[in-house]
Amino acid sequence: MVNPEAKTFIETVAPFNQLNRDEFGRAVDSLTPAHYAPGETIQPRVSSPAALFVVAEGVVEEVDQTGPVALYAAGASFDSMALINGRSENSFVSRDRSLCYQMPVRLFQALCRSNGRFREHFQRDLGRRLDALVAVQQQREAASFLLARLGEGHLHPPVFVAPETTIREATRLMQAREVSAVLVRRGEETGIFTDRDVRERSLLMGLPETTSIGDLASYDLRTIDREDFLFNALVLMTENAIRHVVVTKGGEIEGIFEQADLLGYLANSSYVIASKLDRARTRTDLDAAAAAVPHLVRSLFGRGVKPRYIARIVTDLNRKLFRRVFELATPPALRDGVCLMVMGSEGRGEQLLRTDQDNGLIFRTEPSNGQREAIAAPFTRTLIELGYPPCPGNVMVSNPEWSQTLVEYRRELRHWLAQPTGDAFLKLAILYDASPVAGDARLLTDVKALLFELLGQEEAFAGHFAKATLAFPTPLGILNRFVLAETKDGGKGIDIKKGGLFPIVHGVRSLALEYRVTDTNTIGRIQALSGRGPFSEDFNADLIEAFDFMGMLRLRQQFSAIDRGEIYDNMLDVEQLRGFERNLLRDSLKIVKQFKADVSHHFRLNMLG
C-alpha cells in the first residue's frame, strides 16, 4: 500500500523526481519508514547496507574512526557510496529524532541500471562525497599540527653560557651551534639572550661587542612542558610577543622551541603548500612547494590516512604545480589553444611518491614553427630541476609523438585500433588514463569521445586490450603459499606492483574502456562499474580494500628504503610483515586471482589468439 506522506515527500527529492511514472511508482511502493532516537546508530561502519536511506525529518551524522565528517538533513540520502562500493566505511547516527525512508538495495541498483539520470546523480554524489572526505582529512591535518606535542618535534638543545660571556662570544657560539638563543646562568637565575638582543643591543644601542651579556639577558623566562601542545606554544609566543619558549621536562630545561620551528611544522600542511603554489611566481617559489610534498605524504601516512585519500591530496597539489610550471613556461597567447595532460599514475590520480614524468600536449591547430619547443623545452627542463626525472619511455611533451594536434591524435587513434599491436595497446592505455591539467580541457575530451566512438566499431579490441591483465602471475602457489622471487639485495620477496596492483589497474581499465567510463582513477572506475560486468556489489568492496591495502604496504616499504638511503622499488619483503598483515596480503592476492579469472571469463581470453 502506498504511503501518501512518503509519496508527497519523495516526489520533491532529486533524483527521484526524475524517474518515469513506472519507476517512480515502484520507488514509492518500496519505501519503508523508520524512526530513530537521538544517538541511535542507523548504519554501523564496515557493514553491507540493505537499503538507501532518505532523510525525511531530523539530522543524521556520518562518523568515521576519528570523528564526524558530514551531516544529512531532510531531502538528503545515504549511503550511496556503500551501495556502490558494497560496504560502508563510516557509521551513520541520528543526532536527534529522525525519520528516514528506506529503499531496498536491489531496487536502487535496478533504477541505476534503467535510468541514466538517476545513476549519474549518485555518481556525482559519490564524487562530492569523496571530495568532502578529503576536505575533512585536510582540515584534520591542519589541526593535527597544532595539536602535536612539543616533544614530538625537533627541539634545539639548550646552550648555557656564563654571565661574563661577551656579545661577540655569544654571537659566534650561536652561529657555531646553529641556534638563535643561548641561556645565561647567573647564580640561581637562568636568562635568555637571543639573536634579536644582539641586533638591538649591539647595533641599535651601540654597545661594544665586548659587553658582557649577563645584564642584557631576560630572566623572565617563558617555559612550557614538552608534553604540552604546539598550539599552546603559539599562544604563549603571541601573548608575550616573544620568538622563543623554553621547553622543560619534569621542571628541568630540555630545549628551546623557536617561532621558526612553528613555521617548519606548518610548512608541510597541504593548505600551505597549495597556497604557495597559487602564489608562485618564480622557480624559488616552486622549489619550496615541490620539496614539501614528499614530507606531506610521509606525515599523512604516519597518521594512518588511507593511500587513496593521500593520493587525492597529492594529485591536487601536483596538478597545481604542473599548471604553474606550464603557465610560467608558456606565452599567454599560446595557452588557450593547447591542452596539457598528465598520464600514467598521475593521470589516474594515484601517484604518491614522486616518479618520472608522464605528460603530453594537444594543440587545437598546427602550431607555428618553434611553438612546440617554446612550450615543451622549458616545461620539461623545469620539472627535471624540480625533481621529476624524464620518463624512460619518453612519454613527455618534449617527444613529438606526445605533442600533436587534435587532428593528429585522431589519426593516431584510428591507426592504433586498426592495427592493434602491443605498442598500440600501451599507447591507448596511456591516453585513456590521461587527465587535463592546464589549457583547453575540451581538446582531451574530444579525443576520448572519438576513442569511445571507434571502440563501438571494434568489438574484439577490448578483449585483446584486456589480455595484459594476465601478463604477470599472481605470487600465490599451492595452498596459497607466497611465491617469492629474489630481491636486488639477495633477499626474498614479491613484486607487489606486478603481482597485485597492476592486474587490478589494467583489468579495471579494460572493463572501464568497454563500458565507456570517463573516470580515470582506478577506484573511481570500480565504483562506476558497480553492477556491470564481473563487478557484483559484494565484490567491489573487497577489490577496493585489496587495492588500498597493497598500496599501503608498497608505500611503507618505499619509505623504509628511503630511510636506509636506498633507491626504492616495488619488491615487498613478506618476512618483514606482521602475522596479520601476511594474512591480509594473502587474502588480497586471492582477490586479485579471482578478479583475473573474472576478467578472463568476461572477455573470453582463453579463446583469443
Residue pairs with C-beta under 8 A, 6 or more apart in sequence:
2 28
2 29
3 28
3 31
3 33
6 28
6 31
6 33
6 56
6 101
7 28
9 56
9 101
10 16
10 27
10 28
10 31
10 54
10 101
11 17
11 24
12 75
13 54
13 75
13 77
14 121
15 117
15 118
15 121
15 122
16 24
16 27
16 54
16 118
18 115
18 117
18 118
18 121
19 27
19 111
19 115
19 118
20 115
23 111
23 114
23 115
23 118
26 107
26 111
27 103
27 107
27 111
30 103
30 104
30 107
31 54
31 101
31 102
31 103
32 51
32 101
32 102
33 56
33 99
33 100
33 101
33 102
34 42
34 99
34 100
34 101
34 102
35 97
35 98
35 99
36 42
36 58
36 60
36 94
36 97
36 98
36 99
36 100
37 94
37 97
38 94
38 95
38 96
38 97
39 93
39 94
39 95
40 93
40 94
41 91
41 92
41 93
41 94
42 53
42 60
42 92
42 93
42 94
42 98
42 100
43 49
43 53
43 78
43 79
43 82
43 88
43 91
43 92
44 88
44 91
45 63
45 64
45 65
45 88
45 89
45 90
45 91
46 87
46 88
46 89
47 82
47 87
47 88
48 82
48 86
48 87
48 88
48 538
48 541
49 79
49 82
49 83
49 88
49 105
50 102
50 104
50 105
51 102
51 103
51 104
51 105
51 108
52 77
52 78
52 79
52 80
52 83
52 102
52 103
52 105
52 108
53 60
53 77
53 78
53 79
53 92
53 100
53 101
53 102
54 75
54 76
54 77
54 100
54 101
54 102
54 103
55 72
55 73
55 74
55 75
55 76
55 77
55 78
55 98
55 99
55 100
56 74
56 99
56 100
56 101
57 74
57 97
57 98
57 99
58 73
58 74
58 94
58 95
58 96
58 97
58 98
58 99
59 71
59 72
59 73
59 94
59 95
59 96
59 98
60 71
60 72
60 76
60 78
60 92
60 93
60 94
60 95
60 98
60 100
61 68
61 70
61 71
61 72
61 92
61 93
61 94
61 95
62 68
62 69
62 70
62 71
62 72
62 78
62 79
62 90
62 91
62 92
63 69
63 90
63 91
63 92
63 93
64 89
64 90
64 91
66 140
69 90
69 132
69 133
69 136
70 129
70 132
70 136
71 95
72 78
72 92
77 125
78 92
79 88
79 90
79 92
80 108
80 122
80 125
80 126
80 129
81 88
81 89
81 126
81 129
81 130
81 527
82 88
82 89
83 105
83 108
83 109
83 537
84 122
84 126
84 527
84 530
84 537
84 540
85 526
85 527
85 530
85 540
85 541
85 544
86 530
86 536
86 537
86 538
86 539
86 540
86 541
86 542
87 540
87 541
87 545
105 537
109 530
109 531
109 537
111 118
111 119
112 118
112 119
112 122
112 530
112 531
113 119
113 531
123 527
123 528
126 527
127 524
130 312
130 524
133 309
134 309
134 312
134 313
137 300
137 305
137 309
137 313
138 270
138 271
138 313
141 269
141 270
141 299
141 300
141 303
141 305
142 269
142 270
142 271
144 303
145 230
145 265
145 266
145 268
145 269
146 229
146 230
146 231
146 234
147 229
147 230
147 231
148 229
148 230
148 265
149 226
149 227
149 228
149 229
149 230
150 224
150 225
150 226
150 227
150 228
150 229
150 230
150 233
150 247
150 257
151 226
151 227
151 247
151 249
153 230
153 261
153 265
154 261
154 264
155 226
155 247
155 254
155 255
155 256
155 257
156 179
156 181
156 255
156 256
156 257
156 258
156 261
157 177
157 179
157 255
158 183
158 246
158 253
158 254
158 255
158 256
159 173
159 174
159 177
159 179
159 181
159 182
159 183
160 182
160 183
160 184
160 185
161 169
161 170
161 173
161 182
161 183
161 184
161 185
161 193
161 213
162 184
162 185
162 214
163 184
163 185
163 186
163 212
163 213
163 214
163 215
163 217
164 212
164 214
165 173
165 182
165 184
165 212
165 213
165 214
166 209
166 210
166 211
166 212
166 213
167 198
167 201
167 202
167 207
167 208
167 209
167 210
167 211
167 213
167 216
168 209
168 210
170 182
170 193
170 198
170 213
171 195
171 198
171 209
173 182
174 180
174 181
174 182
174 195
174 198
179 256
180 194
180 195
180 243
180 244
180 258
180 260
181 192
181 193
181 194
181 195
181 244
181 256
181 258
182 192
182 193
183 190
183 191
183 192
183 193
183 246
183 253
183 256
184 190
184 191
184 192
184 193
184 213
184 214
184 217
186 214
186 217
186 219
189 219
190 219
190 221
190 253
191 217
191 218
191 219
191 221
192 217
192 218
192 221
192 244
192 246
192 256
193 213
193 216
193 217
193 218
194 243
194 244
196 243
197 213
197 216
197 217
197 218
201 207
201 211
201 216
202 208
202 209
202 211
207 216
221 246
222 236
222 237
222 240
222 242
222 245
222 246
223 245
223 246
223 247
223 248
223 253
224 232
224 233
224 236
224 245
224 246
224 247
224 248
224 257
225 247
225 248
225 249
226 247
226 248
226 249
226 254
226 255
230 262
230 265
233 245
233 257
233 262
234 262
236 242
236 245
237 243
237 245
237 259
237 262
243 258
243 259
243 260
244 256
244 257
244 258
244 259
245 256
245 257
246 253
246 255
246 256
246 257
247 253
247 254
247 255
247 256
247 257
248 254
266 272
267 273
267 292
268 292
268 295
268 296
268 299
269 296
270 296
270 313
270 316
270 317
272 292
273 289
273 292
273 293
273 296
273 317
274 316
274 317
274 320
276 285
276 288
276 289
276 292
277 285
277 286
277 289
277 317
277 320
277 321
277 324
278 320
279 285
280 286
280 289
280 324
280 328
281 328
283 382
283 385
286 321
286 324
286 325
286 328
286 382
286 386
287 386
289 317
289 321
290 321
290 386
290 387
291 387
293 314
293 317
293 318
293 321
293 354
294 353
294 354
296 313
296 314
296 317
297 310
297 314
297 352
297 353
297 555
298 559
300 309
300 310
300 313
301 307
301 310
301 555
301 556
301 559
306 548
306 552
307 352
307 548
307 551
307 552
307 555
308 523
308 548
308 551
310 352
311 349
311 350
311 351
311 352
312 349
314 351
314 352
315 346
315 349
315 350
315 351
318 342
318 346
318 351
319 342
319 435
319 437
321 386
322 340
322 342
322 359
322 383
322 437
322 438
323 340
323 437
323 438
325 379
325 382
325 383
325 386
326 335
326 340
326 375
326 379
326 437
326 438
326 439
327 335
327 438
328 378
328 382
329 375
329 378
329 379
329 382
330 338
330 374
330 375
330 379
331 374
334 367
334 371
334 374
334 375
335 438
335 439
336 439
336 440
337 363
337 364
337 365
337 367
337 439
337 440
338 361
338 362
338 363
338 364
338 367
338 375
338 439
338 440
338 443
339 361
339 362
339 436
339 438
339 439
339 440
339 441
339 442
339 443
339 444
340 359
340 360
340 361
340 379
340 397
340 436
340 437
340 438
340 439
341 347
341 359
341 360
341 361
341 362
341 434
341 435
341 436
341 437
341 444
342 358
342 359
342 434
342 435
342 437
343 358
343 359
343 360
343 395
343 430
343 431
343 433
343 434
343 435
344 351
344 355
344 358
344 395
344 430
344 433
345 351
345 355
345 358
346 358
346 359
346 435
347 358
347 430
347 433
347 434
347 435
347 520
348 433
348 435
348 505
348 520
348 521
348 522
349 435
349 520
349 521
349 524
350 505
350 521
350 522
350 551
352 551
352 555
353 555
353 558
353 568
354 387
354 388
355 388
356 388
356 389
356 390
356 391
356 392
357 380
357 383
357 384
357 388
357 389
357 390
357 391
357 395
357 396
358 391
358 395
358 396
358 430
359 379
359 395
359 396
359 397
359 402
359 437
360 395
360 396
360 397
360 402
360 403
360 434
361 372
361 375
361 376
361 397
361 402
361 403
361 404
362 404
362 405
362 406
362 409
362 443
362 444
362 447
363 372
363 403
363 404
363 405
363 406
363 443
364 405
364 406
364 440
364 443
365 405
366 405
367 405
372 400
372 403
375 397
376 396
376 397
376 398
376 403
377 398
379 397
379 398
380 390
380 396
380 397
380 398
384 390
390 396
394 401
394 402
395 402
395 430
396 402
397 403
404 412
406 443
406 446
406 447
409 431
409 447
410 447
410 450
412 427
413 428
413 431
413 447
413 450
413 451
413 454
414 454
415 424
416 424
416 425
416 427
416 428
417 424
417 428
417 454
417 455
417 458
417 461
420 461
420 464
420 465
425 464
425 465
425 468
428 451
428 465
429 465
429 468
429 506
429 509
431 447
431 448
431 451
432 448
432 451
432 509
432 513
432 520
433 509
433 520
434 444
434 520
435 444
435 520
436 443
436 444
436 445
448 518
452 516
455 461
455 462
455 513
455 514
455 516
462 510
462 513
462 514
462 603
463 603
463 604
463 605
463 608
464 608
465 510
465 513
466 506
466 507
466 510
466 511
466 599
466 602
466 603
466 605
467 603
467 605
467 608
468 506
469 503
469 506
469 507
469 510
469 596
469 599
469 600
469 605
470 503
470 596
470 599
470 600
470 605
471 498
471 502
471 506
472 495
472 498
472 499
472 502
472 503
473 483
473 499
474 499
474 500
474 503
474 589
474 592
474 593
474 596
475 482
475 483
475 484
475 485
475 494
475 495
475 499
475 500
475 589
476 482
476 483
476 586
476 589
476 590
476 593
477 483
480 586
480 589
480 590
482 494
482 574
482 582
482 586
483 494
484 492
484 493
484 494
484 574
485 492
485 493
485 494
485 495
485 571
486 492
487 493
487 571
487 573
488 569
488 571
491 573
491 575
492 573
492 574
492 575
493 571
493 572
493 573
493 574
494 500
494 571
494 572
494 574
495 570
495 571
495 572
496 550
496 553
496 554
496 557
496 570
496 571
496 572
497 554
497 570
498 570
499 589
499 592
500 546
500 550
500 588
500 589
500 592
501 547
501 550
501 551
501 554
503 592
503 595
503 596
504 522
504 543
504 546
504 547
504 592
504 595
505 522
507 595
507 596
507 599
508 522
508 525
508 526
508 529
509 522
509 525
510 599
510 603
511 525
511 529
511 532
511 533
511 534
511 535
511 599
511 602
512 519
512 525
512 528
512 529
514 533
515 528
515 529
515 532
515 533
517 525
517 528
517 529
519 525
519 527
519 528
522 547
523 544
523 547
523 548
526 535
526 540
526 543
526 544
527 540
529 535
530 537
530 540
531 537
533 602
534 595
534 598
534 599
534 601
534 602
535 543
539 594
539 595
539 598
542 591
543 591
543 595
545 588
546 587
546 588
546 589
546 591
546 592
549 584
549 585
549 588
550 585
550 588
553 572
553 577
553 581
553 585
554 570
554 572
557 568
557 571
557 572
557 573
558 568
558 569
559 568
561 567
561 568
561 569
562 568
572 585
574 582
574 585
577 585
599 605
600 606
